[in-house]
Amino acid sequence: MSLKKKLNTLVEILGQAKIHSPLKTCRFINEKNTLTLPIPKELLDENDQGPYSIVCEEAGPRQLLYFDPPKTKCAIMTCGGLCPGINDVIRSIVMTCYHNYNVASVVGIRYGLQGLIPKYGHPLVELDPSTVSNIHEFGGTILGSSRGHQSPEEIVDSLERLNINILFMIGGDGTMKAAGAIYKEIKKRKLKLSVIGIPKTIDNDIYLVSQTFGFDTAVEKATEAIRCAHTEAIGAPNGIGMVKLMGRESGFIAAQATLALKEVNFVLIPEVPFNIHGENGFLSHLEKRILSRGHAVVVVAEGAGQDLFDNLGTDASGNKKLGDICAVLREEIKKYFTSKNVPYTLKFIDPSYIIRSIPANANDRVYCGFLGQHAVHAGMSGKTNMLVSKLQDRYIYLPISIVTQKRRKLNPNSNYWSAVLSSTGQPLNME
């Protein structure tokens, strides 16, 4: 893979950093040094022609700060759906702000962007080490969350009234787009206010982020549901266990859970179209599996097979509404096997809200800790309109505009998907 096509991703700064950092025991990052990292094919979809390498800033503490810590006021908000590890990120930000930088104040914005719109009347939450010390033991977010568009003008009005210097926004693709809109309004007013994003999506579908926090926990929990589906399937003649997993546009959870537990025989994801009927369709291959082995386990990402539905419009976050592919599959399996006079038992498991609501596991807790720390380092040094990413095991800073230009999708031509197919034994395509 050629590395000639490069993408420059240096982030914006509010101004010259002149204040010496209070940090004593750390490795300061030299602003003049950049990282050139190759982008593996697994991070690019099948139609993506690059970039093949990325020039970026390494995340970490800077020796000179833009904001004077004792005079700095920070705000944190969480937006979109729940995901394991949100509380861990909040805790990390607060602990770093107080224990490392001794900032003046950290406030929590309740219920996402709504918390900055006066008509909703959501109160602020003062955050300090005593209020966040144990929150990592719980799932969800102590700040609450919401979906939907809010006025950037009203949001920046509120940030001005509150004298906020750094705004930390924890959320997915929609939240990062909102962060970009807020930044534009801030820049229009020539305010010295930093906007820092921390990417959150259980679907693992943010461009140029190799893995989002909570994904490891989600996969771990998903395998429990698959194991139960397998137990149900082998416990009855011609048993079928079907598990629905999250993944609106990307099938990473379904694919990773399939690799983690080798009991899956079919995995259906949004990136790979399939036919239900026909000689090479899903039902034909399912029948062959049932007649030869007596059971089958099917894992379905929620966004799979959406070409089978009419346009259902969009939700409050602007996401395309999904048709219930598992309901269609269950009905078609019933019709097909009845017409063939083949008895079967089907058990359906949907663990989606259990998966996204649980506390983070150990790996995700460590990851969330680093994301929170690097977000604070970025904000204090005056960086803005950016998010913290992890690429090739290196923590880096990326402009929001780069990562919101597209969704990351699983590449069906990658070695990763080949490994999934090898694990399940399903055909290369079912069209």
Secondary structure, 3 states (H helix, E strand, C coil): CCCCCEEECCCEECCCCCEECCCCCCCCCCCCCCEEEECCHHHCCCCCCCCCEEEEEECCCCCEECCCHHHCEEEEEECCCCCCCHHHHHHHHHHHHHHHCCCCEEEEECCHHHHHCHHHCCCCEECCHHHHCCHHHCCCCCCCCCCCCCCHHHHHHHHHHCCCCEEEEEECHHHHHHHHHHHHHHHHCCCCCEEEEEECCCCCCECCCCCCCCHHHHHHHHHHHHHHHHHHHHCCCCEEEEEEECCCCCCHHHHHHHHHCCCCCEEECCCCCECCCCCCCHHHHHHHHHHHHCEEEEEEECCCCHHHCCCCCECCCCCECCCCHHHHHHHHHHHHHHHCCCCCEEEEECCHHHHHHCCCCHHHHHHHHHHHHHHHHHHHCCEECEEEEEECCEEEEEEHHHHCCCECCCCCCCHHHHHHHHHHCCCCCEC
